[in-house]
Amino acid sequence: MKLGTFTIYPVNDSDLYLDGGAVFGIVPRVLWEKVYPPDSKNRIRLSLHCLLIATGHHNILIDTGIGSKHDEKFCQRYGIDKGYHLLESLKHVGYRPENIDIVINTHLHFDHAGGNTTMDKKKGIVPTFPKARYLVQKGEMDAAINSNERTRASYLAEDFLPLADAGLLSVVQEEIIEVDMGVSLIKTGGHTRHHQCVKIESQGRIAFFLADLIPTTAHLQYPYISGYDLFPLETLENKKKILQQAFEEHWLLIFQHDPALCMGYLKKVDERFEIEEVKRDGFF
């Protein structure tokens, strides 16, 4: 779909299944299961929506999903379908890995950065997008390398260390930085200390990639904060600020993990934010 002079393509990686209680934190199951019925393992289905931005100058990919290099045990644990993934989605909209100029990682958890790398014919781990510059917050990279007992399961070294070895990884430290004309990184913290969202602006139109600040439309409600968030009060503060600005300025919001709705505009119903879905072309 068009956003000013840009074309944006929501592109999907495989769905995954995570524990519903972890996804919704302190929210009781009797509330969240009405929207996300869990399976026999208490897992709920989540999508992995990534975003391709064609600016006319560069092709920019936001996040890379979970990737296709994991073994069967890992795939079963998270309900991953290895038969369809991000590269197939990109192919459907006419792009190959070598066409990507910039990859933005909102953070380095395996469901957002797993597609950064892939397995070659010799079973070595190599960058998936060989001509791209990969961007991540320096603090996030440091946290991934120096993970602790609480965070270690979320980070897989094979998703990011090969990028540094190949000289393709660039780190940023700014709270807000424009990485290409009209494409800015906004550090929000919350989910991780150095989690970042992406603001896309062209000809007065604005889209905002929420990543794990607000992973699904159910998380629009202020108390709905993921149990995975390391700094939930930061999430709450930035959620309030960004949603109010998005409502006032009519931003197109992109929800990374919502299996039913990828993007839409905010509306207020009884003083609560709800989402009005935007039908999109080129969505796979």
Secondary structure as a PSIPRED ss2 file (coil, helix, strand):
# PSIPRED VFORMAT (PSIPRED V4.0)

   1 M C   1.000  0.000  0.000
   2 K E   0.000  0.000  1.000
   3 L E   0.000  0.000  1.000
   4 G C   1.000  0.000  0.000
   5 T C   1.000  0.000  0.000
   6 F E   0.000  0.000  1.000
   7 T E   0.000  0.000  1.000
   8 I E   0.000  0.000  1.000
   9 Y E   0.000  0.000  1.000
  10 P E   0.000  0.000  1.000
  11 V E   0.000  0.000  1.000
  12 N E   0.000  0.000  1.000
  13 D E   0.000  0.000  1.000
  14 S E   0.000  0.000  1.000
  15 D E   0.000  0.000  1.000
  16 L E   0.000  0.000  1.000
  17 Y E   0.000  0.000  1.000
  18 L E   0.000  0.000  1.000
  19 D E   0.000  0.000  1.000
  20 G H   0.000  1.000  0.000
  21 G H   0.000  1.000  0.000
  22 A H   0.000  1.000  0.000
  23 V H   0.000  1.000  0.000
  24 F H   0.000  1.000  0.000
  25 G C   1.000  0.000  0.000
  26 I C   1.000  0.000  0.000
  27 V C   1.000  0.000  0.000
  28 P C   1.000  0.000  0.000
  29 R H   0.000  1.000  0.000
  30 V H   0.000  1.000  0.000
  31 L H   0.000  1.000  0.000
  32 W H   0.000  1.000  0.000
  33 E C   1.000  0.000  0.000
  34 K C   1.000  0.000  0.000
  35 V C   1.000  0.000  0.000
  36 Y C   1.000  0.000  0.000
  37 P C   1.000  0.000  0.000
  38 P C   1.000  0.000  0.000
  39 D C   1.000  0.000  0.000
  40 S C   1.000  0.000  0.000
  41 K C   1.000  0.000  0.000
  42 N C   1.000  0.000  0.000
  43 R E   0.000  0.000  1.000
  44 I E   0.000  0.000  1.000
  45 R E   0.000  0.000  1.000
  46 L E   0.000  0.000  1.000
  47 S E   0.000  0.000  1.000
  48 L E   0.000  0.000  1.000
  49 H E   0.000  0.000  1.000
  50 C E   0.000  0.000  1.000
  51 L E   0.000  0.000  1.000
  52 L E   0.000  0.000  1.000
  53 I E   0.000  0.000  1.000
  54 A E   0.000  0.000  1.000
  55 T C   1.000  0.000  0.000
  56 G C   1.000  0.000  0.000
  57 H C   1.000  0.000  0.000
  58 H C   1.000  0.000  0.000
  59 N E   0.000  0.000  1.000
  60 I E   0.000  0.000  1.000
  61 L E   0.000  0.000  1.000
  62 I E   0.000  0.000  1.000
  63 D C   1.000  0.000  0.000
  64 T C   1.000  0.000  0.000
  65 G E   0.000  0.000  1.000
  66 I C   1.000  0.000  0.000
  67 G C   1.000  0.000  0.000
  68 S C   1.000  0.000  0.000
  69 K C   1.000  0.000  0.000
  70 H C   1.000  0.000  0.000
  71 D C   1.000  0.000  0.000
  72 E H   0.000  1.000  0.000
  73 K H   0.000  1.000  0.000
  74 F H   0.000  1.000  0.000
  75 C H   0.000  1.000  0.000
  76 Q H   0.000  1.000  0.000
  77 R H   0.000  1.000  0.000
  78 Y H   0.000  1.000  0.000
  79 G C   1.000  0.000  0.000
  80 I C   1.000  0.000  0.000
  81 D C   1.000  0.000  0.000
  82 K C   1.000  0.000  0.000
  83 G C   1.000  0.000  0.000
  84 Y C   1.000  0.000  0.000
  85 H C   1.000  0.000  0.000
  86 L H   0.000  1.000  0.000
  87 L H   0.000  1.000  0.000
  88 E H   0.000  1.000  0.000
  89 S H   0.000  1.000  0.000
  90 L H   0.000  1.000  0.000
  91 K H   0.000  1.000  0.000
  92 H H   0.000  1.000  0.000
  93 V C   1.000  0.000  0.000
  94 G C   1.000  0.000  0.000
  95 Y C   1.000  0.000  0.000
  96 R C   1.000  0.000  0.000
  97 P H   0.000  1.000  0.000
  98 E H   0.000  1.000  0.000
  99 N H   0.000  1.000  0.000
 100 I C   1.000  0.000  0.000
 101 D C   1.000  0.000  0.000
 102 I E   0.000  0.000  1.000
 103 V E   0.000  0.000  1.000
 104 I E   0.000  0.000  1.000
 105 N C   1.000  0.000  0.000
 106 T C   1.000  0.000  0.000
 107 H C   1.000  0.000  0.000
 108 L C   1.000  0.000  0.000
 109 H C   1.000  0.000  0.000
 110 F H   0.000  1.000  0.000
 111 D H   0.000  1.000  0.000
 112 H H   0.000  1.000  0.000
 113 A H   0.000  1.000  0.000
 114 G H   0.000  1.000  0.000
 115 G H   0.000  1.000  0.000
 116 N H   0.000  1.000  0.000
 117 T E   0.000  0.000  1.000
 118 T E   0.000  0.000  1.000
 119 M E   0.000  0.000  1.000
 120 D C   1.000  0.000  0.000
 121 K C   1.000  0.000  0.000
 122 K C   1.000  0.000  0.000
 123 K C   1.000  0.000  0.000
 124 G C   1.000  0.000  0.000
 125 I E   0.000  0.000  1.000
 126 V E   0.000  0.000  1.000
 127 P E   0.000  0.000  1.000
 128 T C   1.000  0.000  0.000
 129 F C   1.000  0.000  0.000
 130 P C   1.000  0.000  0.000
 131 K C   1.000  0.000  0.000
 132 A C   1.000  0.000  0.000
 133 R E   0.000  0.000  1.000
 134 Y E   0.000  0.000  1.000
 135 L E   0.000  0.000  1.000
 136 V E   0.000  0.000  1.000
 137 Q E   0.000  0.000  1.000
 138 K H   0.000  1.000  0.000
 139 G H   0.000  1.000  0.000
 140 E H   0.000  1.000  0.000
 141 M H   0.000  1.000  0.000
 142 D H   0.000  1.000  0.000
 143 A H   0.000  1.000  0.000
 144 A H   0.000  1.000  0.000
 145 I H   0.000  1.000  0.000
 146 N C   1.000  0.000  0.000
 147 S C   1.000  0.000  0.000
 148 N C   1.000  0.000  0.000
 149 E C   1.000  0.000  0.000
 150 R C   1.000  0.000  0.000
 151 T C   1.000  0.000  0.000
 152 R H   0.000  1.000  0.000
 153 A H   0.000  1.000  0.000
 154 S H   0.000  1.000  0.000
 155 Y C   1.000  0.000  0.000
 156 L C   1.000  0.000  0.000
 157 A H   0.000  1.000  0.000
 158 E H   0.000  1.000  0.000
 159 D H   0.000  1.000  0.000
 160 F C   1.000  0.000  0.000
 161 L H   0.000  1.000  0.000
 162 P H   0.000  1.000  0.000
 163 L H   0.000  1.000  0.000
 164 A H   0.000  1.000  0.000
 165 D H   0.000  1.000  0.000
 166 A C   1.000  0.000  0.000
 167 G C   1.000  0.000  0.000
 168 L C   1.000  0.000  0.000
 169 L E   0.000  0.000  1.000
 170 S E   0.000  0.000  1.000
 171 V E   0.000  0.000  1.000
 172 V E   0.000  0.000  1.000
 173 Q C   1.000  0.000  0.000
 174 E C   1.000  0.000  0.000
 175 E C   1.000  0.000  0.000
 176 I E   0.000  0.000  1.000
 177 I E   0.000  0.000  1.000
 178 E E   0.000  0.000  1.000
 179 V E   0.000  0.000  1.000
 180 D E   0.000  0.000  1.000
 181 M C   1.000  0.000  0.000
 182 G C   1.000  0.000  0.000
 183 V E   0.000  0.000  1.000
 184 S E   0.000  0.000  1.000
 185 L E   0.000  0.000  1.000
 186 I E   0.000  0.000  1.000
 187 K E   0.000  0.000  1.000
 188 T C   1.000  0.000  0.000
 189 G C   1.000  0.000  0.000
 190 G C   1.000  0.000  0.000
 191 H C   1.000  0.000  0.000
 192 T C   1.000  0.000  0.000
 193 R C   1.000  0.000  0.000
 194 H C   1.000  0.000  0.000
 195 H C   1.000  0.000  0.000
 196 Q E   0.000  0.000  1.000
 197 C E   0.000  0.000  1.000
 198 V E   0.000  0.000  1.000
 199 K E   0.000  0.000  1.000
 200 I E   0.000  0.000  1.000
 201 E E   0.000  0.000  1.000
 202 S E   0.000  0.000  1.000
 203 Q C   1.000  0.000  0.000
 204 G C   1.000  0.000  0.000
 205 R E   0.000  0.000  1.000
 206 I E   0.000  0.000  1.000
 207 A E   0.000  0.000  1.000
 208 F E   0.000  0.000  1.000
 209 F E   0.000  0.000  1.000
 210 L C   1.000  0.000  0.000
 211 A C   1.000  0.000  0.000
 212 D C   1.000  0.000  0.000
 213 L C   1.000  0.000  0.000
 214 I C   1.000  0.000  0.000
 215 P C   1.000  0.000  0.000
 216 T C   1.000  0.000  0.000
 217 T H   0.000  1.000  0.000
 218 A H   0.000  1.000  0.000
 219 H H   0.000  1.000  0.000
 220 L H   0.000  1.000  0.000
 221 Q C   1.000  0.000  0.000
 222 Y C   1.000  0.000  0.000
 223 P C   1.000  0.000  0.000
 224 Y C   1.000  0.000  0.000
 225 I C   1.000  0.000  0.000
 226 S C   1.000  0.000  0.000
 227 G C   1.000  0.000  0.000
 228 Y C   1.000  0.000  0.000
 229 D C   1.000  0.000  0.000
 230 L C   1.000  0.000  0.000
 231 F C   1.000  0.000  0.000
 232 P H   0.000  1.000  0.000
 233 L H   0.000  1.000  0.000
 234 E H   0.000  1.000  0.000
 235 T H   0.000  1.000  0.000
 236 L H   0.000  1.000  0.000
 237 E H   0.000  1.000  0.000
 238 N H   0.000  1.000  0.000
 239 K H   0.000  1.000  0.000
 240 K H   0.000  1.000  0.000
 241 K H   0.000  1.000  0.000
 242 I H   0.000  1.000  0.000
 243 L H   0.000  1.000  0.000
 244 Q H   0.000  1.000  0.000
 245 Q H   0.000  1.000  0.000
 246 A H   0.000  1.000  0.000
 247 F H   0.000  1.000  0.000
 248 E H   0.000  1.000  0.000
 249 E H   0.000  1.000  0.000
 250 H C   1.000  0.000  0.000
 251 W C   1.000  0.000  0.000
 252 L E   0.000  0.000  1.000
 253 L E   0.000  0.000  1.000
 254 I E   0.000  0.000  1.000
 255 F C   1.000  0.000  0.000
 256 Q C   1.000  0.000  0.000
 257 H C   1.000  0.000  0.000
 258 D C   1.000  0.000  0.000
 259 P C   1.000  0.000  0.000
 260 A C   1.000  0.000  0.000
 261 L C   1.000  0.000  0.000
 262 C C   1.000  0.000  0.000
 263 M E   0.000  0.000  1.000
 264 G E   0.000  0.000  1.000
 265 Y E   0.000  0.000  1.000
 266 L E   0.000  0.000  1.000
 267 K E   0.000  0.000  1.000
 268 K E   0.000  0.000  1.000
 269 V E   0.000  0.000  1.000
 270 D C   1.000  0.000  0.000
 271 E C   1.000  0.000  0.000
 272 R E   0.000  0.000  1.000
 273 F E   0.000  0.000  1.000
 274 E E   0.000  0.000  1.000
 275 I E   0.000  0.000  1.000
 276 E E   0.000  0.000  1.000
 277 E E   0.000  0.000  1.000
 278 V C   1.000  0.000  0.000
 279 K C   1.000  0.000  0.000
 280 R C   1.000  0.000  0.000
 281 D C   1.000  0.000  0.000
 282 G C   1.000  0.000  0.000
 283 F C   1.000  0.000  0.000
 284 F C   1.000  0.000  0.000
